[in-house]
Amino acid sequence: MRVETASPPPQVAEALALLAAEMAQVDGVIAQRLSSEVALIDQIAHYIVHAGGKRMRPKLVLLFANALGFEGTERFELAAVVEFIHTATLLHDDVVDESSLRRGKPTANALFGNAASVLVGDFLYSRAFQMMVSVDRMRVLEVLAEATNVIAEGEVLQLMNMHDPDISVESYLRVIRFKTAKLFEASARLGAVLANATPEVEEACAAYGRALGTAFQLIDDVLDYEGDAHELGKNIGDDLREGKTTLPLLIAMERALPEQRALLRHAIEEGEQEKLQEIVGIVRSTGALESTREAARAEARHASDSLQSLPRNKWTESLLEFAIQSVERHS
């Protein structure tokens, strides 16, 4: 992997400028497709979709479609579809987690209530399926139907793991692969599907998305213990409050002194935050955050390596840059 530089190479800068123009077209599709005669649906859907975010998943659809030479307008429709699916999962997540802050703003459930948030999430899912049908490709339906099903399984797996200090690293990673990485994988795969790529190339694109999504979530888990609340747009320690046993905690418990381990176990089981600063100190002092970052860097390297079978152009160079950014970010 290339070492991160202050500014991207000219070829990458050109691709990113073109990508920004294409994302503006995706935003146009999103605005059009959000329309509903039900005022509350309009209000909540617009609130959550326009509340910010990196839009990583729709960007992957566009980057892979362009990398493989596909220029049809279907790529904008599918980029909007994956953003709708992601947004629906956020609405449902925040209700399950009882979250009050996301991207620096009150969550939809905090403003509009749990029932409305769940139902508008359902609307976004169903609208996404209307849109994917309009593309009229069975493979697109297969990819996205499987992805939404796996994501739902990941949500249930995470619920089963809540407040459990004894889950294995393998169980934790399985939740990430299902809940987060699957939609990254599907987004990357869709670009290949649109371009009628070979099965081998499609799998290479999927492998990139899967690894990138895993790296992205690992860094999110790091930032829950070392990030700045203003930059993150969420409360520090939210994962612990919600009883999520993430990799930094698992590594810290393995390395901590017995009395420290007992404190971590109790905090996970009870979801308490009274001793949050002490817990954060233990996680940091054991080197768990750097070890988790290194695990994310390894995933980013896997993502970069998977691009070897794709054409070398400004778009694949941009995908290499994306892999770097996914692990070097601080928000």
C-alpha positions as CSV (number, residue, x, y, z in Angstrom):
1,M,0.0,0.0,0.0
2,R,1.2,3.5,-0.8
3,V,2.1,5.7,2.1
4,E,-0.5,8.4,2.8
5,T,0.5,11.8,1.3
6,A,-0.8,15.3,2.1
7,S,-2.7,15.4,-1.2
8,P,-3.7,12.6,-3.6
9,P,-1.8,12.1,-6.9
10,P,-3.1,14.0,-9.9
11,Q,-4.8,11.0,-11.4
12,V,-6.6,10.3,-8.1
13,A,-7.5,13.9,-7.6
14,E,-9.1,13.9,-11.1
15,A,-11.1,10.8,-10.3
16,L,-12.3,12.2,-7.0
17,A,-13.4,15.4,-8.7
18,L,-15.4,13.4,-11.2
19,L,-16.8,11.3,-8.3
20,A,-18.0,14.4,-6.5
21,A,-19.9,15.4,-9.7
22,E,-21.4,11.9,-9.9
23,M,-22.4,11.9,-6.3
24,A,-24.4,15.1,-7.0
25,Q,-26.4,13.1,-9.5
26,V,-26.9,10.4,-6.8
27,D,-28.2,13.1,-4.5
28,G,-30.7,14.1,-7.1
29,V,-32.0,10.6,-7.4
30,I,-32.2,10.4,-3.6
31,A,-34.2,13.6,-3.4
32,Q,-36.6,12.4,-6.1
33,R,-37.1,8.9,-4.7
34,L,-37.6,10.0,-1.1
35,S,-40.8,11.7,-2.1
36,S,-43.9,10.4,-0.3
37,E,-47.5,11.7,0.1
38,V,-47.2,10.9,3.8
39,A,-45.7,14.1,5.4
40,L,-44.1,12.3,8.4
41,I,-42.2,9.9,6.1
42,D,-40.9,12.9,4.0
43,Q,-39.8,14.7,7.2
44,I,-38.0,11.8,8.9
45,A,-36.5,10.4,5.7
46,H,-35.1,13.7,4.6
47,Y,-33.8,14.4,8.1
48,I,-31.8,11.2,8.3
49,V,-30.6,11.1,4.7
50,H,-29.4,14.7,4.8
51,A,-27.9,14.5,8.3
52,G,-24.4,14.0,6.9
53,G,-22.2,10.9,6.5
54,K,-19.4,9.8,4.3
55,R,-21.6,8.1,1.7
56,M,-18.9,5.3,1.4
57,R,-21.3,2.7,0.0
58,P,-22.8,4.7,-2.9
59,K,-19.2,5.8,-3.8
60,L,-18.1,2.2,-4.0
61,V,-20.9,1.5,-6.5
62,L,-19.7,4.4,-8.7
63,L,-16.0,3.7,-8.3
64,F,-16.2,0.1,-9.3
65,A,-18.6,0.8,-12.2
66,N,-16.3,3.4,-13.5
67,A,-13.2,1.3,-12.9
68,L,-14.7,-1.5,-15.1
69,G,-15.9,0.9,-17.8
70,F,-19.7,1.1,-17.1
71,E,-21.2,4.5,-17.8
72,G,-24.9,3.8,-17.7
73,T,-27.3,5.8,-15.5
74,E,-28.3,2.7,-13.6
75,R,-25.2,3.3,-11.4
76,F,-26.8,6.4,-9.9
77,E,-30.0,4.5,-9.1
78,L,-28.1,1.6,-7.4
79,A,-25.9,4.1,-5.5
80,A,-29.0,5.6,-4.1
81,V,-30.4,2.2,-3.3
82,V,-27.5,1.2,-1.1
83,E,-27.7,4.5,0.7
84,F,-31.4,3.9,1.4
85,I,-30.6,0.4,2.7
86,H,-27.9,1.9,4.9
87,T,-30.1,4.6,6.2
88,A,-32.9,2.1,7.0
89,T,-30.4,0.1,9.1
90,L,-29.3,3.3,10.9
91,L,-32.9,4.1,11.8
92,H,-33.5,0.6,13.2
93,D,-30.0,0.5,14.9
94,D,-30.7,3.7,16.8
95,V,-34.0,2.4,18.1
96,V,-32.4,-0.9,19.2
97,D,-29.4,0.8,20.8
98,E,-31.5,3.6,22.3
99,S,-29.1,6.1,20.8
100,S,-29.7,9.8,21.2
101,L,-26.9,11.3,19.0
102,R,-25.6,10.4,15.5
103,R,-23.3,12.6,13.3
104,G,-23.6,15.3,15.8
105,K,-27.3,15.6,15.7
106,P,-30.2,14.1,17.6
107,T,-31.2,10.7,16.3
108,A,-34.6,10.4,14.5
109,N,-35.9,8.2,17.3
110,A,-35.0,10.9,19.8
111,L,-36.9,13.5,17.8
112,F,-39.8,11.6,16.3
113,G,-40.1,8.5,18.5
114,N,-39.3,4.8,18.1
115,A,-42.4,3.8,16.3
116,A,-42.1,6.4,13.6
117,S,-38.4,5.7,13.1
118,V,-38.9,1.9,12.7
119,L,-41.8,2.5,10.2
120,V,-39.8,5.0,8.1
121,G,-36.9,2.6,8.1
122,D,-39.3,0.0,6.6
123,F,-40.4,2.6,4.0
124,L,-36.8,3.1,3.0
125,Y,-36.2,-0.6,2.6
126,S,-39.4,-1.0,0.5
127,R,-38.5,2.0,-1.7
128,A,-35.0,0.6,-2.2
129,F,-36.5,-2.7,-3.5
130,Q,-38.8,-0.7,-5.9
131,M,-35.8,1.0,-7.2
132,M,-33.7,-2.1,-7.7
133,V,-36.5,-3.8,-9.6
134,S,-36.5,-0.9,-12.0
135,V,-32.9,-1.7,-13.0
136,D,-34.3,-5.0,-14.3
137,R,-31.3,-7.2,-13.6
138,M,-31.9,-10.4,-11.7
139,R,-28.3,-10.5,-10.5
140,V,-28.8,-7.0,-8.9
141,L,-31.8,-8.4,-7.0
142,E,-29.9,-11.5,-5.9
143,V,-27.0,-9.4,-4.5
144,L,-29.2,-6.9,-2.6
145,A,-31.7,-9.4,-1.4
146,E,-28.9,-11.5,0.1
147,A,-27.2,-8.4,1.6
148,T,-30.3,-7.2,3.4
149,N,-31.0,-10.6,4.8
150,V,-27.4,-11.0,6.0
151,I,-27.5,-7.6,7.6
152,A,-30.7,-8.5,9.5
153,E,-28.9,-11.7,10.7
154,G,-26.0,-9.5,11.9
155,E,-28.3,-7.3,13.8
156,V,-29.8,-10.3,15.7
157,L,-26.3,-11.7,16.3
158,Q,-25.2,-8.5,17.8
159,L,-28.3,-8.4,20.0
160,M,-27.5,-11.9,21.2
161,N,-23.9,-10.8,22.0
162,M,-24.9,-7.8,24.0
163,H,-23.5,-7.5,27.5
164,D,-21.5,-10.7,27.0
165,P,-17.8,-10.3,28.1
166,D,-17.0,-13.9,27.0
167,I,-17.7,-13.7,23.3
168,S,-14.8,-14.7,21.1
169,V,-13.0,-12.5,18.6
170,E,-14.4,-14.8,15.9
171,S,-18.0,-14.1,17.0
172,Y,-17.2,-10.4,17.1
173,L,-15.8,-10.4,13.6
174,R,-18.8,-12.4,12.3
175,V,-21.1,-9.6,13.5
176,I,-18.9,-7.1,11.6
177,R,-18.9,-9.2,8.4
178,F,-22.7,-9.5,8.6
179,K,-23.8,-6.2,9.9
180,T,-21.4,-3.7,8.4
181,A,-19.1,-5.3,5.8
182,K,-21.9,-7.0,3.9
183,L,-23.3,-3.8,2.4
184,F,-19.8,-2.6,1.5
185,E,-19.3,-5.9,-0.2
186,A,-22.6,-5.7,-2.1
187,S,-21.9,-2.1,-3.1
188,A,-18.6,-3.0,-4.6
189,R,-20.1,-6.1,-6.3
190,L,-22.9,-4.1,-7.9
191,G,-20.4,-2.1,-9.9
192,A,-19.0,-5.3,-11.3
193,V,-22.5,-6.6,-12.0
194,L,-23.4,-3.5,-13.9
195,A,-20.2,-3.8,-16.0
196,N,-21.0,-7.5,-16.8
197,A,-17.6,-8.4,-15.3
198,T,-16.5,-12.0,-15.1
199,P,-17.3,-14.0,-11.9
200,E,-13.6,-13.8,-10.9
201,V,-13.6,-10.0,-11.2
202,E,-16.9,-9.7,-9.4
203,E,-15.5,-11.7,-6.5
204,A,-12.4,-9.6,-6.4
205,C,-14.6,-6.4,-6.1
206,A,-16.7,-8.1,-3.4
207,A,-13.5,-9.0,-1.5
208,Y,-12.4,-5.4,-1.6
209,G,-15.7,-4.2,-0.2
210,R,-15.8,-6.9,2.5
211,A,-12.3,-6.1,3.7
212,L,-12.8,-2.3,3.5
213,G,-16.1,-2.6,5.5
214,T,-14.4,-4.6,8.1
215,A,-11.5,-2.1,8.4
216,F,-14.0,0.8,8.6
217,Q,-15.9,-0.8,11.5
218,L,-12.7,-1.7,13.3
219,I,-11.7,2.0,13.2
220,D,-15.1,3.0,14.4
221,D,-14.6,0.7,17.4
222,V,-11.2,2.4,18.1
223,L,-12.7,5.8,17.9
224,D,-15.3,5.0,20.5
225,Y,-12.4,5.0,23.0
226,E,-10.0,7.6,21.5
227,G,-12.0,9.9,19.3
228,D,-13.3,13.4,20.0
229,A,-17.0,13.6,20.6
230,H,-17.4,16.7,18.5
231,E,-15.6,15.2,15.5
232,L,-17.3,11.8,15.8
233,G,-20.8,13.3,16.2
234,K,-21.6,10.7,18.9
235,N,-20.9,10.2,22.5
236,I,-17.6,8.6,23.6
237,G,-18.2,5.3,25.2
238,D,-21.6,4.6,23.5
239,D,-20.5,1.1,22.6
240,L,-19.8,0.3,26.2
241,R,-23.1,1.9,27.4
242,E,-24.9,-0.3,24.9
243,G,-23.1,-3.4,26.1
244,K,-21.2,-4.0,22.9
245,T,-18.0,-6.1,23.4
246,T,-15.8,-4.8,20.6
247,L,-12.2,-5.8,19.7
248,P,-10.5,-3.1,21.8
249,L,-12.3,-4.4,24.9
250,L,-11.6,-8.0,24.0
251,I,-7.9,-7.3,23.6
252,A,-7.8,-5.2,26.8
253,M,-9.4,-7.9,28.9
254,E,-6.9,-10.4,27.6
255,R,-4.0,-8.2,28.6
256,A,-5.3,-6.4,31.7
257,L,-4.4,-7.2,35.3
258,P,-7.0,-9.4,37.2
259,E,-8.6,-6.4,39.0
260,Q,-8.8,-4.4,35.7
261,R,-10.3,-7.4,33.9
262,A,-13.0,-7.6,36.6
263,L,-13.8,-4.0,36.1
264,L,-14.1,-4.4,32.4
265,R,-16.3,-7.5,32.7
266,H,-18.7,-5.7,35.1
267,A,-18.9,-2.6,32.8
268,I,-19.8,-4.8,29.8
269,E,-22.4,-6.8,31.8
270,E,-24.0,-3.7,33.3
271,G,-23.4,-1.2,30.5
272,E,-22.4,1.4,33.1
273,Q,-20.4,4.5,32.4
274,E,-19.7,5.7,35.9
275,K,-16.1,4.6,35.6
276,L,-15.8,5.3,31.9
277,Q,-12.5,7.3,32.2
278,E,-10.9,4.5,34.2
279,I,-12.1,1.9,31.6
280,V,-10.8,4.1,28.7
281,G,-7.5,4.3,30.5
282,I,-7.2,0.5,30.8
283,V,-8.0,0.1,27.1
284,R,-5.4,2.6,26.1
285,S,-2.7,1.4,28.5
286,T,-2.9,-2.2,27.3
287,G,-2.2,-1.2,23.7
288,A,-5.6,-2.5,22.6
289,L,-6.4,0.5,20.4
290,E,-3.1,0.3,18.4
291,S,-3.6,-3.5,18.0
292,T,-7.1,-2.9,16.7
293,R,-5.8,-0.3,14.3
294,E,-3.2,-2.8,13.1
295,A,-6.0,-5.3,12.5
296,A,-7.8,-2.6,10.4
297,R,-4.6,-1.9,8.4
298,A,-4.3,-5.7,7.7
299,E,-7.9,-5.6,6.3
300,A,-7.1,-2.5,4.2
301,R,-4.1,-4.3,2.7
302,H,-6.4,-7.3,1.9
303,A,-8.7,-4.8,0.1
304,S,-5.8,-3.3,-1.9
305,D,-4.5,-6.7,-2.9
306,S,-7.9,-7.7,-4.2
307,L,-7.6,-5.0,-6.9
308,Q,-4.8,-6.7,-8.7
309,S,-7.2,-8.4,-11.2
310,L,-8.8,-5.1,-12.2
311,P,-7.6,-2.6,-14.8
312,R,-5.1,0.0,-13.6
313,N,-6.7,3.4,-14.0
314,K,-7.6,6.5,-12.1
315,W,-10.6,4.7,-10.5
316,T,-8.7,1.8,-9.1
317,E,-6.0,4.2,-7.9
318,S,-8.8,6.0,-6.1
319,L,-9.9,2.7,-4.5
320,L,-6.4,2.2,-3.2
321,E,-6.6,5.7,-1.7
322,F,-10.0,4.8,-0.1
323,A,-8.3,1.8,1.6
324,I,-5.7,4.1,3.1
325,Q,-8.2,6.7,4.3
326,S,-10.4,4.0,5.9
327,V,-7.8,3.3,8.5
328,E,-6.1,6.7,9.0
329,R,-9.3,8.6,9.7
330,H,-10.1,10.2,13.1
331,S,-13.9,10.6,12.7
